[in-house]
């Protein structure tokens, strides 16, 4: 039985996916993606809710911090004398 791998000029092997048509490769990609998504351990509802609240709170805090820093720089910039 012949191997389904072919050798390239540089000695690397190339799988059969390289020999498939464009639609065959797309189908293979979708099939492989679905298989990988099924392997994922998805978080439960409570964990998702807690992490969402954390991200929103962190965004608000960092937004306020950056806004405050920006306001300080604007006031400093406005008080620099021009010549």
C-alpha positions in Angstrom: 0.0 0.0 0.0 1.5 3.4 -1.0 1.9 6.1 1.5 -0.4 9.2 1.1 2.5 11.6 2.0 4.7 12.9 -0.7 8.2 14.3 -0.3 9.0 17.9 -1.3 12.3 19.2 -2.6 13.5 20.2 0.8 12.8 16.9 2.4 9.7 17.9 4.2 6.5 15.8 3.9 3.3 17.2 2.6 0.0 15.7 3.7 -2.9 14.8 1.4 -4.7 18.1 2.3 -2.4 19.9 -0.2 -3.8 17.7 -3.0 -7.5 18.4 -2.3 -9.5 20.9 -4.3 -10.4 24.2 -2.8 -13.9 23.0 -1.7 -12.3 19.9 -0.3 -9.9 21.9 1.8 -12.7 24.2 2.9 -14.8 21.2 4.0 -11.8 19.8 5.8 -11.2 23.1 7.6 -14.8 23.3 8.8 -14.8 19.7 9.9 -11.5 20.2 11.8 -12.8 23.4 13.4 -16.0 21.8 14.6 -14.0 18.9 16.1 -11.7 21.4 18.0 -14.7 23.4 19.2 -16.2 20.3 20.7 -13.0 19.7 22.7 -13.3 23.1 24.4 -14.4 23.1 28.1 -16.9 25.9 28.1 -17.4 27.9 31.4 -20.7 27.6 33.2 -23.3 30.4 33.4 -22.1 31.7 36.8 -18.4 31.9 35.7 -19.4 33.7 32.5 -21.5 36.2 34.4 -18.8 36.9 37.0 -16.1 37.4 34.4 -18.4 39.7 32.4 -19.0 41.8 35.4 -15.3 41.9 36.1 -14.4 43.0 32.6 -17.1 45.7 32.6 -15.9 47.0 36.0 -12.3 47.0 35.0 -13.2 48.9 31.8 -15.0 51.5 33.8 -12.1 52.0 36.2 -9.5 52.1 33.5 -11.6 54.5 31.5 -12.0 56.8 34.5 -8.3 56.6 35.2 -7.3 57.4 31.6 -9.9 60.2 31.5 -8.5 61.7 34.6 -4.9 61.5 33.3 -6.0 63.1 30.1 -7.8 65.9 31.9 -4.6 66.6 33.9 -2.5 66.8 30.7 -5.0 69.1 29.1 -4.9 71.5 32.0 -1.1 71.4 32.1 -0.9 71.9 28.3 -3.3 74.9 28.5 -1.1 76.6 31.2 2.1 76.4 29.2 2.9 79.9 28.1 3.3 80.5 24.4 5.8 82.9 23.0 
